[in-house]
């Protein structure tokens, strides 16, 4: 009939093509959403190294907005001393190679450096020709820092363990007694002194221990009755090696005082004083009074030998004066 337009329904083939196009567009939008929402930097570039796409993750990691980055060479995020890496990457991409999890350093907009794990893949056109590359960069700066911290802590723990074991071996080898039971008691006492000072290191993450805490801890068993023990000195943090030696020295002096010196008598008294002078040296003064009459021994005992050995190892000096009223011990240690 005149004036009427005949409308034909789309063929089955046309409908299938349209459906395929819609599905393809949906997949592309879905993939684009994934790229944009990724925490990783996802970047594309051509074979000249010019940036052609830049997602939100790249903005967050590198500090450049998409508007600032697209059209610029990828070298804007590569430190000067690593520019050769980009040339090598482009060479491998042109050969069709993929680069997986390459750890390297990149530079943010503000100039700060970050450690990244980089994966680079060739991008091909519809004819299979390589036209560029896609890069996925993950910021692993914090991860690497944590790994380095763990490694450092492990090395420190190994070093401390070896030092502690060496000290224990020295303690055991220098311990002597005519009685097995007495020897056992001596060794246990010395190891307990080491254990106590090591417990103080925990509070400072093994930086060291306060001298006042070491002194208070070692002399606590003798300080419970009145004013028998006077402890007086400034707050001084001793590094672990010095702290262990001082703790062992105080243990030996206190043990000797309890058996033979001022602390073996009800009215005996002990004064421990120390100071750090302008020359950077630590001076300790151990003074006993009110004990039994003291005479200088004809030969040094094991305890005296241990003290002299430990202080000498620290390049310090120790002097014993056996006054009639009690032992006086003066110690100097460089800090």
Backbone bond lengths (Angstrom), bond angles and torsions (degrees), N, CA, C in turn:
res aa  C-N    CA-C-N  psi(-1)  N-CA   C-N-CA  omega(-1)  CA-C   N-CA-C  phi
1 X - - - 1.462 - - 1.511 108.85 -
2 X 1.373 114.09 147.22 1.446 119.31 -179.88 1.502 112.48 -64.72
3 X 1.357 116.77 140.77 1.472 122.22 175.92 1.504 114.38 85.43
4 X 1.255 119.21 -9.33 1.464 120.20 179.88 1.528 110.65 -95.89
5 X 1.377 115.40 140.35 1.472 121.48 179.28 1.516 108.46 -104.01
6 X 1.259 113.69 128.45 1.462 118.25 -179.58 1.531 109.53 -82.98
7 X 1.310 116.89 123.81 1.466 121.84 178.83 1.519 110.08 -105.45
8 X 1.303 113.40 129.33 1.455 118.29 179.52 1.529 109.83 -103.45
9 X 1.277 116.44 138.57 1.467 121.01 176.51 1.522 109.66 -71.40
10 X 1.356 117.08 144.88 1.459 119.62 178.14 1.524 110.41 -57.63
11 X 1.285 114.38 141.23 1.462 118.49 178.98 1.527 110.16 -68.78
12 X 1.281 115.36 164.46 1.464 121.00 178.66 1.522 110.75 -60.20
13 X 1.353 115.76 -40.10 1.454 120.03 -179.77 1.520 111.57 -63.65
14 X 1.356 115.59 -39.84 1.467 119.72 179.48 1.519 110.61 -64.80
15 X 1.323 115.72 -43.41 1.466 119.70 -179.81 1.532 110.77 -62.13
16 X 1.302 115.84 -39.48 1.464 119.50 179.86 1.524 111.39 -66.09
17 X 1.347 115.30 -39.01 1.465 119.21 177.88 1.519 110.78 -64.71
18 X 1.353 116.41 -44.55 1.465 120.50 179.78 1.530 111.02 -62.13
19 X 1.319 115.15 -41.82 1.473 119.10 178.47 1.531 110.80 -62.80
20 X 1.320 114.97 -42.75 1.466 119.28 179.38 1.518 111.14 -63.47
21 X 1.347 116.67 -39.13 1.464 120.44 178.55 1.524 110.95 -64.04
22 X 1.338 116.25 -44.24 1.468 119.61 179.74 1.532 110.70 -61.97
23 X 1.319 115.27 -44.08 1.465 119.06 179.72 1.524 111.05 -64.21
24 X 1.326 115.43 -38.46 1.463 119.43 178.03 1.520 111.20 -64.70
25 X 1.346 115.78 -42.01 1.466 119.82 178.27 1.524 110.85 -63.81
26 X 1.334 116.24 -39.60 1.465 120.03 178.74 1.532 110.95 -63.24
27 X 1.344 115.44 -42.44 1.467 119.12 178.68 1.523 111.24 -63.62
28 X 1.346 114.88 -40.63 1.462 118.91 179.25 1.522 111.23 -63.87
29 X 1.350 116.00 -42.76 1.473 119.23 178.50 1.525 110.66 -64.33
30 X 1.338 115.74 -39.07 1.458 120.66 179.26 1.528 110.65 -64.03
31 X 1.338 115.31 -45.52 1.463 119.53 178.42 1.523 111.49 -64.29
32 X 1.336 116.19 -39.35 1.468 120.04 178.32 1.523 110.63 -63.36
33 X 1.347 116.25 -38.83 1.466 120.48 178.80 1.525 110.48 -64.76
34 X 1.336 115.86 -39.61 1.469 119.81 177.99 1.523 110.32 -62.70
35 X 1.329 115.87 -45.55 1.465 120.89 179.87 1.521 110.64 -59.84
36 X 1.336 116.20 -45.50 1.465 120.26 -176.59 1.520 112.71 -69.22
37 X 1.325 116.56 -31.77 1.469 119.52 -176.54 1.527 112.87 -89.38
38 X 1.329 117.48 -5.85 1.465 120.66 -177.40 1.527 111.18 -68.37
39 X 1.337 115.57 141.81 1.468 120.25 173.99 1.522 111.33 -74.53
40 X 1.328 116.32 -20.58 1.461 120.43 178.18 1.523 110.13 -79.58
41 X 1.321 114.85 154.53 1.467 119.72 173.01 1.526 107.69 -79.66
42 X 1.345 116.39 122.58 1.463 121.55 176.92 1.517 107.06 -118.97
43 X 1.315 115.16 115.38 1.465 121.87 -170.20 1.523 108.82 -131.91
44 X 1.322 116.27 144.84 1.466 119.55 171.39 1.519 109.03 -121.03
45 X 1.327 114.76 153.67 1.467 120.46 179.50 1.522 108.37 -147.98
46 X 1.324 116.07 159.21 1.457 118.97 175.80 1.527 109.67 -88.31
47 X 1.316 116.17 -177.40 1.466 119.58 -175.58 1.520 113.30 -73.10
48 X 1.320 116.76 -7.03 1.465 120.71 173.61 1.527 111.34 -92.11
49 X 1.349 116.06 1.03 1.455 120.34 179.65 1.515 113.78 81.18
50 X 1.350 117.71 17.28 1.463 121.46 179.06 1.526 109.13 -90.68
51 X 1.323 116.17 131.99 1.466 121.87 -177.43 1.525 109.85 -69.54
52 X 1.354 116.13 130.60 1.469 120.88 179.44 1.521 112.63 -115.97
53 X 1.315 118.36 -17.77 1.473 121.25 173.34 1.521 109.04 -150.79
54 X 1.352 114.54 155.11 1.481 119.82 -170.28 1.528 106.91 -157.16
55 X 1.325 117.90 109.45 1.467 119.45 -174.31 1.533 112.50 -87.60
56 X 1.344 114.68 -179.92 1.477 120.18 -178.53 1.529 111.18 -63.35
57 X 1.335 115.58 -35.96 1.463 118.54 178.02 1.517 111.82 -61.07
58 X 1.342 116.45 -38.53 1.468 120.39 177.39 1.522 110.51 -65.92
59 X 1.336 116.33 -39.00 1.469 119.55 177.59 1.525 110.28 -60.86
60 X 1.337 115.04 -42.45 1.465 120.06 -176.78 1.531 111.23 -69.65
61 X 1.316 116.81 -41.99 1.464 120.47 -175.61 1.523 112.37 -75.55
62 X 1.337 116.53 -44.30 1.469 119.87 -172.94 1.526 114.23 -98.69
63 X 1.343 117.42 -17.05 1.464 119.62 176.71 1.516 115.21 89.02
64 X 1.322 118.45 -9.48 1.468 121.74 176.86 1.525 109.12 -90.01
65 X 1.334 117.17 137.41 1.460 119.87 172.64 1.522 108.68 -74.76
66 X 1.349 115.88 165.33 1.465 119.45 178.32 1.522 110.48 -60.18
67 X 1.333 116.28 -39.69 1.461 120.14 179.63 1.517 112.67 -62.69
68 X 1.335 116.02 -34.17 1.469 119.98 179.21 1.526 112.21 -76.72
69 X 1.337 116.72 -32.49 1.461 120.26 -171.80 1.524 113.91 -88.92
70 X 1.341 116.92 -43.02 1.469 119.54 -175.50 1.527 109.95 -62.96
71 X 1.325 114.51 131.84 1.462 120.59 -177.29 1.518 113.44 94.21
72 X 1.332 116.39 -10.71 1.463 121.16 178.75 1.534 109.88 -96.01
73 X 1.320 117.60 157.02 1.474 119.31 175.46 1.525 110.02 -68.98
74 X 1.309 116.31 146.42 1.465 121.18 -179.16 1.526 111.42 -62.31
75 X 1.317 116.50 -16.86 1.469 120.58 -179.24 1.527 113.01 -66.84
76 X 1.345 118.14 -6.76 1.474 118.90 177.15 1.525 111.25 -65.29
77 X 1.344 116.97 -18.53 1.471 119.40 179.53 1.534 111.25 -111.54
78 X 1.323 117.06 11.00 1.467 120.20 -178.66 1.528 109.16 -110.67
79 X 1.336 117.90 123.77 1.470 120.26 178.53 1.527 111.08 -59.04
80 X 1.311 115.74 154.12 1.461 121.24 -175.96 1.528 112.11 -56.97
81 X 1.330 116.36 -37.85 1.467 118.72 -176.25 1.524 113.16 -79.86
82 X 1.347 117.12 2.47 1.468 120.31 179.12 1.531 112.29 -123.68
83 X 1.332 116.68 15.57 1.463 120.38 -179.01 1.529 111.71 -61.03
84 X 1.315 117.39 -31.27 1.469 119.97 -178.90 1.523 111.80 -64.65
85 X 1.335 117.20 -24.80 1.462 120.16 178.27 1.522 110.80 -60.60
86 X 1.327 116.94 -41.55 1.464 120.74 -178.09 1.523 110.97 -64.72
87 X 1.316 116.87 -39.38 1.466 119.41 178.31 1.529 110.62 -63.23
88 X 1.311 116.74 -41.05 1.459 120.97 178.75 1.530 110.76 -66.57
89 X 1.335 116.72 -40.15 1.468 120.56 178.94 1.527 110.52 -61.65
90 X 1.336 117.52 -46.87 1.466 120.96 -179.85 1.525 111.20 -62.99
91 X 1.322 116.95 -37.53 1.467 120.39 177.86 1.526 110.64 -61.89
92 X 1.303 116.62 -44.15 1.463 120.83 -179.76 1.526 111.77 -69.38
93 X 1.334 116.86 -36.89 1.470 120.33 177.89 1.524 110.24 -63.57
94 X 1.323 117.90 -42.47 1.473 121.03 178.85 1.530 111.09 -61.12
95 X 1.340 116.13 -27.32 1.467 119.58 177.54 1.523 111.53 -84.00
96 X 1.327 116.30 -0.70 1.459 120.15 179.16 1.510 114.17 85.35
97 X 1.323 117.81 13.26 1.464 121.19 -178.31 1.532 111.19 -84.02
98 X 1.319 114.83 154.00 1.462 122.00 175.04 1.524 107.86 -110.35
99 X 1.311 116.89 141.01 1.470 122.58 -179.45 1.525 107.92 -112.40
100 X 1.323 116.54 119.35 1.465 121.11 -174.48 1.521 111.84 -109.51
101 X 1.327 115.17 129.41 1.474 123.25 169.30 1.527 112.52 47.33
102 X 1.298 114.81 53.37 1.465 122.04 177.45 1.531 108.23 -86.17
103 X 1.343 116.20 114.59 1.467 120.04 -179.16 1.521 109.69 -84.76
104 X 1.312 115.78 127.57 1.455 120.42 -178.10 1.523 109.28 -153.73
105 X 1.315 115.48 -175.14 1.468 121.47 -178.89 1.523 108.70 -117.66
106 X 1.329 115.85 136.24 1.454 121.29 176.38 1.528 109.44 -128.18
107 X 1.316 115.50 169.58 1.466 121.34 -172.62 1.522 110.74 -119.26
108 X 1.323 115.95 132.16 1.461 120.97 177.69 1.529 110.24 -82.34
109 X 1.315 115.32 170.44 1.462 120.90 -178.99 1.525 111.53 -58.08
110 X 1.346 116.15 -35.68 1.469 120.03 -178.27 1.531 113.05 -81.57
111 X 1.324 116.63 3.34 1.465 120.36 177.91 1.514 115.16 93.74
112 X 1.335 117.64 -11.18 1.463 119.62 -179.79 1.526 110.07 -72.89
113 X 1.322 115.71 151.79 1.460 121.56 -177.47 1.521 110.58 -100.76
114 X 1.322 115.95 143.63 1.461 121.38 177.61 1.521 108.67 -132.08
115 X 1.328 115.33 152.63 1.462 120.82 176.00 1.522 107.72 -96.28
116 X 1.332 116.89 130.54 1.463 120.17 -178.73 1.521 110.54 -128.53
117 X 1.333 114.72 156.12 1.455 122.28 168.85 1.521 106.12 -105.72
118 X 1.327 116.70 120.41 1.464 122.09 -169.39 1.526 110.85 -114.22
119 X 1.334 115.47 130.13 1.462 122.09 172.30 1.523 107.94 -120.70
120 X 1.325 116.76 127.60 1.470 121.73 -176.86 1.525 109.07 -126.01
121 X 1.341 115.91 131.50 1.468 121.03 -179.83 1.522 110.22 -127.86
122 X 1.345 117.95 145.84 1.466 120.24 175.53 1.530 110.73 -68.03
123 X 1.325 116.46 146.37 1.467 122.72 173.99 1.526 107.65 -112.51
124 X 1.347 115.98 128.65 1.464 120.80 -177.58 1.526 110.79 -113.45
125 X 1.343 115.85 152.24 1.464 119.73 175.21 1.528 109.42 -86.29
126 X 1.343 116.35 -173.42 1.465 120.78 -176.01 1.519 113.07 -62.99
127 X 1.312 116.82 -19.37 1.462 120.78 -178.65 1.535 112.20 -97.89
128 X 1.352 115.97 5.82 1.455 119.53 178.49 1.509 114.66 84.07
129 X 1.319 116.09 7.38 1.460 120.14 179.48 1.530 109.70 -83.94
130 X 1.322 116.57 135.97 1.469 120.76 178.44 1.523 108.92 -73.83
131 X 1.328 115.81 122.52 1.469 120.47 -176.81 1.532 112.53 -119.13
132 X 1.301 116.96 -6.78 1.461 119.05 -178.82 1.515 111.55 178.41
133 X 1.324 115.63 -158.56 1.467 120.75 -178.21 1.520 109.81 -147.80
134 X 1.314 115.10 149.12 1.465 120.64 171.65 1.522 107.73 -110.62
135 X 1.325 115.16 139.25 1.462 120.59 -178.56 1.523 109.50 -122.27
136 X 1.321 115.12 136.54 1.463 121.14 171.38 1.523 106.78 -119.19
137 X 1.322 115.83 119.16 1.470 121.01 -177.89 1.523 109.40 -118.31
138 X 1.316 115.87 125.86 1.476 120.92 178.14 1.525 108.74 -111.37
139 X 1.318 115.58 128.84 1.463 120.71 178.85 1.527 108.84 -74.57
140 X 1.326 116.68 113.84 1.470 121.12 -179.63 1.529 110.74 -116.68
141 X 1.340 115.50 22.69 1.471 119.82 -178.23 1.524 111.42 -57.41
142 X 1.331 116.28 -48.73 1.464 120.28 -177.80 1.524 110.52 -66.63
143 X 1.319 115.99 -39.64 1.461 120.70 178.50 1.524 111.17 -60.68
144 X 1.344 116.90 -44.97 1.461 120.93 179.20 1.523 110.83 -66.22
145 X 1.338 115.66 -38.67 1.462 119.24 178.79 1.528 110.11 -62.49
146 X 1.337 116.17 -42.40 1.462 120.13 179.17 1.528 111.04 -65.44
147 X 1.340 116.21 -39.78 1.463 119.63 177.97 1.524 110.98 -62.59
148 X 1.331 115.95 -42.54 1.467 120.13 179.13 1.523 110.80 -65.05
149 X 1.355 115.78 -38.17 1.463 119.74 178.36 1.524 110.58 -64.38
150 X 1.338 116.10 -43.87 1.464 120.26 179.05 1.528 110.29 -61.69
151 X 1.335 116.34 -43.00 1.466 120.59 178.85 1.524 111.00 -61.94
152 X 1.350 115.33 -43.89 1.466 120.04 179.51 1.525 111.08 -62.91
153 X 1.344 115.96 -44.56 1.465 120.18 179.90 1.525 110.93 -64.02
154 X 1.338 115.95 -38.61 1.466 119.30 179.20 1.527 110.69 -64.48
155 X 1.334 116.32 -41.53 1.468 119.96 178.34 1.520 110.60 -64.73
156 X 1.347 115.73 -42.07 1.462 119.33 179.60 1.525 110.61 -63.97
157 X 1.348 115.39 -42.35 1.467 119.27 179.75 1.527 110.61 -62.53
158 X 1.337 115.98 -41.49 1.466 120.04 178.06 1.527 110.58 -63.11
159 X 1.341 115.65 -43.81 1.468 120.45 -179.73 1.527 110.67 -62.74
160 X 1.352 115.74 -44.88 1.469 119.35 -179.17 1.523 110.95 -65.46
161 X 1.336 115.68 -41.23 1.463 119.30 -179.62 1.523 110.82 -61.44
162 X 1.336 115.88 -43.98 1.467 119.64 179.11 1.524 110.99 -63.10
163 X 1.345 115.94 -42.52 1.466 119.42 179.12 1.523 111.17 -63.31
164 X 1.345 115.24 -42.89 1.459 119.56 -178.54 1.524 110.73 -65.71
165 X 1.330 116.31 -42.91 1.463 119.75 178.34 1.527 111.10 -63.82
166 X 1.335 115.84 -38.48 1.466 119.40 177.62 1.525 110.49 -63.27
167 X 1.339 116.01 -40.10 1.466 120.20 178.36 1.523 110.69 -64.93
168 X 1.334 116.09 -42.79 1.467 120.00 179.51 1.528 110.53 -63.47
169 X 1.334 116.58 -42.22 1.471 119.43 177.46 1.526 110.88 -59.81
170 X 1.346 115.51 -41.85 1.464 119.66 179.36 1.523 110.70 -64.89
171 X 1.340 116.22 -41.07 1.469 120.76 179.54 1.524 110.22 -60.82
172 X 1.328 116.09 -47.32 1.465 120.29 -177.69 1.529 110.75 -66.09
173 X 1.345 116.49 -43.89 1.468 119.74 -176.91 1.521 112.24 -66.64
174 X 1.336 117.61 -27.70 1.465 120.75 -178.72 1.528 112.72 -90.63
175 X 1.322 116.49 -6.52 1.468 120.00 -177.38 1.523 109.78 -84.06
176 X 1.333 115.41 129.05 1.460 120.86 -179.10 1.523 109.62 -138.20
177 X 1.326 115.17 148.62 1.466 120.62 174.52 1.522 108.30 -167.20
178 X 1.330 115.56 151.86 1.463 119.83 177.96 1.522 111.19 -74.45
179 X 1.338 116.81 -22.98 1.460 121.22 -176.93 1.525 110.33 -109.79
180 X 1.336 118.21 130.81 1.472 120.30 176.93 1.526 112.70 -56.99
181 X 1.327 116.64 -37.78 1.463 119.83 -179.94 1.526 110.89 -67.24
182 X 1.334 115.65 -41.91 1.470 119.17 177.47 1.528 110.54 -64.17
183 X 1.333 116.42 -40.47 1.465 120.31 179.03 1.528 110.56 -62.31
184 X 1.326 115.67 -43.11 1.465 120.26 177.91 1.524 110.42 -59.26
185 X 1.333 116.31 -44.62 1.468 120.80 -179.59 1.526 111.11 -63.74
186 X 1.331 116.83 -40.72 1.471 121.23 179.76 1.527 110.60 -62.81
187 X 1.332 115.63 -47.83 1.470 119.74 -177.80 1.524 110.92 -64.31
188 X 1.336 116.94 -45.07 1.469 120.21 179.68 1.522 110.51 -60.58
189 X 1.335 116.78 -42.71 1.467 120.17 179.88 1.518 112.08 -61.06
190 X 1.325 116.41 -41.74 1.465 120.24 -179.07 1.528 111.39 -69.67
191 X 1.314 116.56 -41.04 1.470 119.13 178.59 1.524 110.69 -67.25
192 X 1.329 117.12 -37.07 1.468 119.99 176.50 1.524 111.06 -63.71
193 X 1.325 117.20 -35.71 1.467 120.18 176.77 1.524 110.36 -63.05
194 X 1.331 116.68 -40.83 1.467 120.65 175.96 1.521 111.07 -64.67
195 X 1.321 115.54 -42.79 1.467 120.49 -179.29 1.526 110.86 -60.89
196 X 1.322 116.58 -41.12 1.467 120.38 -178.49 1.520 112.10 -66.35
197 X 1.326 116.87 -42.12 1.467 118.08 -179.61 1.527 110.35 -70.26
198 X 1.337 117.41 -33.93 1.472 119.73 177.18 1.523 111.12 -65.00
199 X 1.336 116.77 -32.06 1.471 119.12 177.84 1.526 111.06 -65.89
200 X 1.341 116.94 -27.76 1.469 120.12 176.80 1.523 111.32 -71.58
201 X 1.336 117.42 -28.51 1.466 120.34 -179.54 1.524 111.70 -65.29
202 X 1.321 116.67 -29.46 1.468 120.39 -177.36 1.521 110.92 -59.38
203 X 1.329 116.83 -39.14 1.470 120.84 -177.86 1.519 112.33 -64.15
204 X 1.332 117.51 -25.99 1.473 120.95 -179.12 1.527 111.85 -109.61
205 X 1.355 116.10 14.10 1.472 121.35 -177.15 1.525 111.06 55.36
206 X 1.310 114.40 43.67 1.466 123.34 175.59 1.519 113.28 65.34
207 X 1.324 116.70 23.59 1.468 118.90 172.20 1.522 109.10 -73.75
208 X 1.338 115.99 -36.35 1.455 120.40 -179.76 1.513 110.83 162.24
209 X 1.332 116.55 -158.84 1.466 121.90 -179.94 1.520 109.48 -146.37
210 X 1.329 115.72 145.36 1.463 121.39 177.14 1.527 109.58 -70.83
211 X 1.326 115.77 135.53 1.463 120.45 -179.55 1.524 111.20 -61.48
212 X 1.329 116.85 -38.92 1.470 119.50 -180.00 1.525 111.03 -62.12
213 X 1.336 116.90 -37.89 1.467 120.55 178.94 1.527 110.56 -68.19
214 X 1.324 116.40 -39.69 1.470 120.43 177.94 1.527 110.11 -61.95
215 X 1.334 116.01 -47.67 1.466 120.84 -178.26 1.526 111.16 -63.53
216 X 1.321 116.28 -46.21 1.469 120.68 -179.69 1.522 110.57 -60.91
217 X 1.324 116.33 -41.94 1.459 121.42 -178.54 1.526 111.52 -65.81
218 X 1.325 117.08 -43.83 1.461 120.99 -177.28 1.526 112.59 -71.59
219 X 1.321 115.94 -34.21 1.471 119.38 -174.99 1.526 113.46 -98.31
220 X 1.332 116.92 0.63 1.468 120.67 -178.79 1.530 113.45 -55.03
221 X 1.339 120.24 -41.53 1.473 119.12 -178.96 1.528 113.89 -62.02
222 X 1.337 117.63 -19.73 1.467 121.34 -175.96 1.531 111.98 -106.38
223 X 1.331 116.86 1.09 1.468 120.54 -173.47 1.520 113.06 -102.41
224 X 1.321 117.21 7.24 1.459 119.46 -170.27 1.520 113.72 -84.16
225 X 1.321 117.28 -16.81 1.470 118.92 -177.29 1.525 110.31 -110.08
226 X 1.313 116.20 96.90 1.462 121.66 175.79 1.508 113.23 67.12
227 X 1.347 114.87 -138.70 1.465 121.32 -174.93 1.526 111.15 -111.34
228 X 1.314 115.88 43.42 1.463 119.98 -178.14 1.519 112.00 -67.41
229 X 1.334 116.43 -31.62 1.463 120.74 -174.58 1.520 109.59 -120.41
230 X 1.325 115.88 125.30 1.465 121.84 175.55 1.525 108.39 -110.22
231 X 1.326 115.42 124.71 1.468 121.53 177.30 1.516 107.62 -119.24
232 X 1.321 116.44 123.50 1.469 119.30 -175.72 1.530 109.94 -146.98
233 X 1.314 115.70 123.02 1.465 119.60 177.63 1.512 111.38 176.96
234 X 1.314 115.06 163.32 1.465 120.92 -178.69 1.527 110.61 -73.22
235 X 1.338 114.96 161.97 1.457 120.58 175.05 1.536 108.44 -73.11
236 X 1.311 116.12 115.33 1.467 121.02 -179.58 1.524 108.31 -132.44
237 X 1.323 116.39 123.83 1.461 121.10 177.70 1.527 108.92 -88.09
238 X 1.321 115.55 119.35 1.466 121.13 -179.83 1.522 110.02 -100.14
239 X 1.332 116.14 134.78 1.468 118.81 176.89 1.527 108.48 -67.36
240 X 1.352 117.66 157.97 1.463 120.80 -169.40 1.521 115.90 -51.47
241 X 1.331 118.24 -44.01 1.462 119.70 -178.09 1.513 112.55 -61.34
242 X 1.330 116.53 -44.78 1.469 120.88 178.99 1.521 109.95 -69.16
243 X 1.339 116.69 -41.21 1.465 120.88 -178.58 1.526 111.02 -59.98
244 X 1.329 117.19 -43.34 1.463 120.21 179.24 1.526 111.33 -63.21
245 X 1.327 116.38 -43.16 1.466 119.80 -179.36 1.523 111.25 -64.75
246 X 1.334 117.19 -42.13 1.467 120.50 179.61 1.523 110.29 -66.80
247 X 1.336 116.96 -41.42 1.466 120.20 179.03 1.525 110.73 -61.05
248 X 1.329 117.12 -44.25 1.458 120.51 179.05 1.523 111.42 -66.27
249 X 1.331 116.42 -37.14 1.468 120.69 177.98 1.523 110.63 -63.07
250 X 1.328 116.53 -47.37 1.468 120.19 179.10 1.524 110.96 -63.55
251 X 1.324 116.68 -37.00 1.466 120.05 177.71 1.529 110.60 -61.91
252 X 1.335 116.93 -45.31 1.462 120.52 -179.54 1.527 111.20 -64.20
253 X 1.335 116.23 -43.71 1.466 120.20 179.94 1.528 110.98 -64.57
254 X 1.345 116.29 -42.60 1.467 119.80 -178.68 1.529 111.06 -67.47
255 X 1.327 116.48 -41.34 1.471 120.24 178.84 1.526 110.73 -61.91
256 X 1.325 116.26 -43.10 1.466 120.63 178.44 1.524 111.19 -64.88
257 X 1.359 116.08 -40.79 1.471 120.05 179.72 1.519 111.27 -65.28
258 X 1.345 116.72 -35.96 1.465 120.51 -179.13 1.528 111.66 -72.30
259 X 1.329 117.11 -29.03 1.467 120.42 -178.64 1.524 112.58 -89.46
260 X 1.343 115.46 -42.14 1.464 118.83 -170.55 1.526 114.33 -127.85
261 X 1.321 117.89 -14.14 1.451 120.73 -171.95 1.513 114.45 -108.87
262 X 1.333 115.45 -148.31 1.465 121.66 -172.15 1.521 113.07 -59.73
263 X 1.330 117.46 -36.12 1.468 119.79 -176.53 1.526 112.50 -77.52
264 X 1.341 116.76 -1.39 1.470 119.70 175.00 1.521 111.30 -87.11
265 X 1.353 116.89 -7.32 1.461 122.26 -178.64 1.531 110.12 -114.86
266 X 1.346 117.40 143.35 1.474 120.12 -178.06 1.524 113.41 -57.55
267 X 1.326 116.99 -33.83 1.467 119.55 -177.02 1.532 112.52 -100.22
268 X 1.292 116.20 6.30 1.459 119.26 179.81 1.524 111.70 -70.27
269 X 1.316 115.12 148.01 1.463 120.51 -179.45 1.529 110.44 -132.76
270 X 1.331 113.11 155.41 1.460 120.44 -179.03 1.525 109.37 -133.29
271 X 1.324 115.63 135.88 1.467 121.07 175.59 1.530 108.54 -123.12
272 X 1.334 115.55 126.45 1.468 121.20 174.07 1.524 107.64 -120.41
273 X 1.316 115.56 116.66 1.462 121.22 -179.85 1.527 109.47 -129.14
274 X 1.325 115.26 150.54 1.466 118.83 178.74 1.522 110.39 -152.36
275 X 1.317 114.67 162.04 1.467 120.72 176.97 1.521 108.50 -157.15
276 X 1.312 114.83 155.03 1.465 120.81 173.22 1.515 107.60 -109.29
277 X 1.320 115.86 118.71 1.456 120.67 -174.84 1.533 111.11 -89.52
278 X 1.332 114.81 174.32 1.468 121.04 -177.06 1.524 112.30 -62.39
279 X 1.332 116.90 -23.43 1.467 119.68 179.79 1.529 112.51 -79.04
280 X 1.354 115.91 4.06 1.456 119.81 177.50 1.513 114.23 80.26
281 X 1.334 117.15 11.55 1.456 120.70 -177.77 1.528 110.36 -103.93
282 X 1.318 114.55 147.99 1.457 121.81 177.33 1.526 108.95 -96.78
283 X 1.330 115.28 130.04 1.466 121.19 178.34 1.526 108.86 -118.18
284 X 1.333 116.71 124.04 1.463 122.04 177.43 1.525 109.27 -117.14
285 X 1.339 114.46 141.72 1.466 120.78 -179.82 1.529 108.56 -128.15
286 X 1.315 115.77 116.10 1.469 123.47 179.05 1.524 106.66 -107.03
287 X 1.334 116.84 117.14 1.465 120.77 -175.17 1.522 109.99 -128.85
288 X 1.333 116.52 122.54 1.464 122.15 177.82 1.530 109.48 -107.91
289 X 1.333 115.98 138.80 1.472 121.87 175.99 1.525 108.85 -140.55
290 X 1.335 114.42 157.46 1.467 119.39 174.90 1.507 114.67 77.47
291 X 1.314 117.47 13.01 1.458 119.93 179.02 1.510 111.28 -97.88
292 X 1.313 117.22 -168.31 1.469 120.35 177.16 1.525 110.31 -68.84
293 X 1.330 115.64 161.47 1.465 119.16 177.75 1.526 109.47 -57.26
294 X 1.312 114.34 134.78 1.470 119.87 -176.16 1.516 109.46 -111.41
295 X 1.302 115.76 135.33 1.460 121.42 174.24 1.528 108.88 -125.28
296 X 1.317 114.95 144.09 1.457 118.67 179.42 1.523 109.66 -64.27
297 X 1.336 117.38 128.63 1.469 119.75 -178.66 1.526 111.02 -66.83
298 X 1.314 114.46 152.37 1.470 118.88 179.31 1.525 111.42 -70.72
299 X 1.321 116.68 -25.78 1.461 120.95 174.44 1.525 108.93 -146.38
300 X 1.318 115.26 150.25 1.458 119.85 -177.84 1.523 111.19 -69.55
301 X 1.339 114.72 139.31 1.453 120.33 175.97 1.522 111.14 -80.30
302 X 1.342 114.73 178.42 1.468 120.55 -178.89 1.521 110.94 -63.51
303 X 1.343 116.70 -40.27 1.466 120.13 -179.06 1.514 112.38 -62.04
304 X 1.338 115.90 -43.70 1.469 120.24 177.90 1.525 109.91 -62.67
305 X 1.328 116.23 -42.45 1.461 120.16 178.79 1.518 112.22 -61.57
306 X 1.341 116.40 -39.57 1.468 120.03 178.00 1.517 110.98 -63.20
307 X 1.336 115.82 -45.71 1.466 120.05 -179.33 1.519 110.38 -61.05
308 X 1.323 116.17 -47.91 1.468 119.89 -179.34 1.531 111.01 -61.42
309 X 1.327 116.69 -39.11 1.461 120.25 179.68 1.517 112.40 -65.95
310 X 1.338 116.66 -44.16 1.470 120.25 -178.49 1.522 111.75 -67.37
311 X 1.331 116.61 -43.09 1.465 119.68 -178.93 1.525 110.75 -69.86
312 X 1.315 116.51 -37.79 1.466 120.16 177.41 1.527 110.60 -63.06
313 X 1.336 116.91 -37.92 1.468 121.41 178.37 1.528 111.15 -60.96
314 X 1.334 116.70 -29.62 1.471 121.71 178.00 1.526 111.73 -87.22
315 X 1.345 116.20 8.25 1.472 122.17 -177.21 1.528 111.32 62.87
316 X 1.328 115.26 32.15 1.453 120.96 178.06 1.519 111.10 -107.08
317 X 1.324 115.33 -174.14 1.464 121.02 178.96 1.523 109.17 -132.56
318 X 1.327 115.99 154.15 1.459 121.40 177.11 1.525 108.30 -141.09
319 X 1.340 114.91 139.93 1.467 119.68 179.51 1.521 108.98 -133.81
320 X 1.340 115.97 131.83 1.458 122.15 177.95 1.524 108.81 -109.07
321 X 1.337 116.22 128.58 1.468 121.54 174.48 1.526 107.76 -121.40
322 X 1.341 116.08 116.28 1.458 120.38 -179.60 1.530 109.09 -93.74
323 X 1.344 115.54 83.66 1.464 120.13 175.80 1.529 109.26 -76.34
324 X 1.315 114.95 159.49 1.466 118.96 -179.94 1.519 111.34 -59.76
325 X 1.360 116.50 -37.07 1.467 120.06 -177.05 1.524 113.52 -81.51
326 X 1.338 116.68 -8.46 1.465 118.25 177.89 1.521 112.63 151.18
327 X 1.317 115.05 166.25 1.463 121.29 -179.10 1.522 111.13 -73.87
328 X 1.334 115.19 138.99 1.464 121.72 169.96 1.529 107.05 -122.18
329 X 1.320 115.62 126.64 1.464 120.82 179.54 1.527 108.56 -123.47
330 X 1.319 116.37 126.08 1.467 121.86 178.96 1.528 108.60 -115.30
331 X 1.320 115.15 128.97 1.470 121.10 -175.93 1.518 109.48 -126.52
332 X 1.324 115.99 137.45 1.468 121.66 173.97 1.528 108.22 -125.65
333 X 1.328 115.35 131.33 1.470 120.88 178.48 1.524 109.01 -135.38
334 X 1.332 119.14 126.81 1.472 120.32 174.22 1.530 109.90 -68.91
335 X 1.319 116.39 136.90 1.472 120.41 178.28 1.519 110.12 -103.99
